Amino acid sequence: MKLVGDCNRCGLCCLAGPFQCINLIVTGNPGEPKGTKCAIYANRYDGMPILMIDSKGRIATGDYRCSQNSDVETREIVKRGIGRGCSLTVEF
């Protein structure tokens, strides 16, 4: 399975329940095109440790990692983003 197209920066892949990646800059509504951007987009890498925070600044417990260009990222985008704001399509 492969994702095809250009990311529209909806930000859905950077959310986990009430938590969001600390590097996510919300510029609109997550899930809408250009609703977010990443503060470290050019420097992120697969497996990079990240902090997840909620709207009150609480840090999520657990081992959270950026999954850039990985099978994990593809599965999560398909599960949480395709048809919900993500502009990418799936190619098999």
TORBA-916330 format. One record per residue (C-alpha): residue number from 1; residue in three letters; z, x, y. Coordinates in pm, 1 decimal. Example, Ala and Ser with C-alpha at 12.3 -4.5 7.8 and 13.67 -1.06 7.14 Angstrom:
{n: 1, res: ALA, z: 780.0, x: 1230.0, y: -450.0}
{n: 2, res: SER, z: 714.0, x: 1367.0, y: -106.0}
***
This chain:
{n: 1, res: MET, z: 0.0, x: 0.0, y: 0.0}
{n: 2, res: LYS, z: -94.7, x: 133.0, y: 343.4}
{n: 3, res: LEU, z: -47.1, x: 8.1, y: 698.9}
{n: 4, res: VAL, z: -359.8, x: -8.7, y: 912.7}
{n: 5, res: GLY, z: -396.9, x: -45.4, y: 1289.9}
{n: 6, res: ASP, z: -209.4, x: 62.2, y: 1598.5}
{n: 7, res: CYS, z: 161.3, x: 0.7, y: 1648.4}
{n: 8, res: ASN, z: 219.6, x: -250.7, y: 1928.4}
{n: 9, res: ARG, z: 576.6, x: -125.4, y: 1981.9}
{n: 10, res: CYS, z: 743.4, x: -453.8, y: 1888.0}
{n: 11, res: GLY, z: 1050.3, x: -260.9, y: 1764.5}
{n: 12, res: LEU, z: 1126.2, x: -471.9, y: 1458.1}
{n: 13, res: CYS, z: 1132.3, x: -166.0, y: 1232.6}
{n: 14, res: CYS, z: 1415.2, x: -18.1, y: 1445.1}
{n: 15, res: LEU, z: 1654.3, x: -310.7, y: 1395.4}
{n: 16, res: ALA, z: 1903.7, x: -379.5, y: 1117.7}
{n: 17, res: GLY, z: 2090.3, x: -707.0, y: 1160.7}
{n: 18, res: PRO, z: 2283.6, x: -690.4, y: 1488.5}
{n: 19, res: PHE, z: 2225.9, x: -314.5, y: 1514.5}
{n: 20, res: GLN, z: 1941.3, x: -118.7, y: 1669.5}
{n: 21, res: CYS, z: 1849.8, x: 247.8, y: 1674.0}
{n: 22, res: ILE, z: 2021.6, x: 423.4, y: 1962.9}
{n: 23, res: ASN, z: 1680.3, x: 564.2, y: 2064.1}
{n: 24, res: LEU, z: 1523.4, x: 218.5, y: 2101.2}
{n: 25, res: ILE, z: 1459.6, x: 120.7, y: 2462.7}
{n: 26, res: VAL, z: 1429.9, x: -256.5, y: 2493.8}
{n: 27, res: THR, z: 1176.0, x: -342.2, y: 2764.8}
{n: 28, res: GLY, z: 1119.3, x: -705.4, y: 2667.0}
{n: 29, res: ASN, z: 1186.8, x: -908.6, y: 2356.2}
{n: 30, res: PRO, z: 1194.9, x: -714.9, y: 2027.0}
{n: 31, res: GLY, z: 928.1, x: -863.2, y: 1803.6}
{n: 32, res: GLU, z: 683.2, x: -911.3, y: 2088.4}
{n: 33, res: PRO, z: 410.0, x: -660.2, y: 2176.8}
{n: 34, res: LYS, z: 546.5, x: -381.4, y: 2396.2}
{n: 35, res: GLY, z: 894.8, x: -532.3, y: 2369.6}
{n: 36, res: THR, z: 1041.1, x: -187.9, y: 2300.9}
{n: 37, res: LYS, z: 968.6, x: 181.5, y: 2310.9}
{n: 38, res: CYS, z: 1125.6, x: 484.7, y: 2147.9}
{n: 39, res: ALA, z: 1301.5, x: 742.7, y: 2365.2}
{n: 40, res: ILE, z: 1214.1, x: 1019.1, y: 2118.6}
{n: 41, res: TYR, z: 884.2, x: 892.1, y: 1976.8}
{n: 42, res: ALA, z: 704.9, x: 1230.2, y: 1987.7}
{n: 43, res: ASN, z: 999.0, x: 1415.7, y: 1829.7}
{n: 44, res: ARG, z: 1104.8, x: 1178.7, y: 1550.1}
{n: 45, res: TYR, z: 1055.0, x: 1272.3, y: 1187.6}
{n: 46, res: ASP, z: 1103.9, x: 1119.8, y: 846.2}
{n: 47, res: GLY, z: 1465.6, x: 1148.3, y: 738.9}
{n: 48, res: MET, z: 1600.1, x: 1221.1, y: 1088.6}
{n: 49, res: PRO, z: 1960.9, x: 1096.5, y: 1115.4}
{n: 50, res: ILE, z: 2001.6, x: 816.6, y: 1370.3}
{n: 51, res: LEU, z: 2287.0, x: 612.4, y: 1509.1}
{n: 52, res: MET, z: 2265.3, x: 236.2, y: 1500.9}
{n: 53, res: ILE, z: 2455.0, x: 42.6, y: 1769.2}
{n: 54, res: ASP, z: 2511.6, x: -323.2, y: 1847.5}
{n: 55, res: SER, z: 2506.5, x: -498.4, y: 2184.9}
{n: 56, res: LYS, z: 2873.8, x: -410.6, y: 2240.0}
{n: 57, res: GLY, z: 2816.1, x: -41.0, y: 2174.2}
{n: 58, res: ARG, z: 2977.8, x: -40.9, y: 1830.9}
{n: 59, res: ILE, z: 2830.8, x: 212.8, y: 1590.4}
{n: 60, res: ALA, z: 2721.9, x: 93.9, y: 1248.0}
{n: 61, res: THR, z: 2877.0, x: 262.0, y: 948.2}
{n: 62, res: GLY, z: 2641.3, x: 403.2, y: 690.5}
{n: 63, res: ASP, z: 2370.7, x: 661.3, y: 657.6}
{n: 64, res: TYR, z: 2082.6, x: 553.4, y: 881.5}
{n: 65, res: ARG, z: 1767.3, x: 761.4, y: 903.9}
{n: 66, res: CYS, z: 1431.6, x: 735.6, y: 1074.4}
{n: 67, res: SER, z: 1166.1, x: 665.7, y: 815.8}
{n: 68, res: GLN, z: 855.6, x: 762.5, y: 1009.2}
{n: 69, res: ASN, z: 529.9, x: 755.5, y: 809.9}
{n: 70, res: SER, z: 706.8, x: 704.4, y: 479.1}
{n: 71, res: ASP, z: 693.1, x: 458.1, y: 191.9}
{n: 72, res: VAL, z: 1032.4, x: 325.8, y: 308.1}
{n: 73, res: GLU, z: 892.0, x: 256.0, y: 655.7}
{n: 74, res: THR, z: 589.0, x: 79.1, y: 508.5}
{n: 75, res: ARG, z: 803.7, x: -143.9, y: 286.1}
{n: 76, res: GLU, z: 1041.0, x: -231.1, y: 572.1}
{n: 77, res: ILE, z: 757.8, x: -310.9, y: 812.5}
{n: 78, res: VAL, z: 590.3, x: -532.9, y: 553.0}
{n: 79, res: LYS, z: 922.6, x: -706.8, y: 479.6}
{n: 80, res: ARG, z: 1048.2, x: -749.1, y: 837.6}
{n: 81, res: GLY, z: 750.3, x: -711.4, y: 1069.8}
{n: 82, res: ILE, z: 418.9, x: -830.7, y: 930.4}
{n: 83, res: GLY, z: 364.5, x: -1186.5, y: 1054.2}
{n: 84, res: ARG, z: 667.6, x: -1165.4, y: 1284.0}
{n: 85, res: GLY, z: 532.1, x: -960.1, y: 1574.8}
{n: 86, res: CYS, z: 399.7, x: -643.7, y: 1412.6}
{n: 87, res: SER, z: 33.0, x: -580.1, y: 1488.1}
{n: 88, res: LEU, z: -29.1, x: -374.2, y: 1174.3}
{n: 89, res: THR, z: -202.0, x: -508.0, y: 866.1}
{n: 90, res: VAL, z: -157.4, x: -414.0, y: 501.2}
{n: 91, res: GLU, z: -431.4, x: -248.1, y: 298.5}
{n: 92, res: PHE, z: -398.4, x: -220.1, y: -78.0}
***
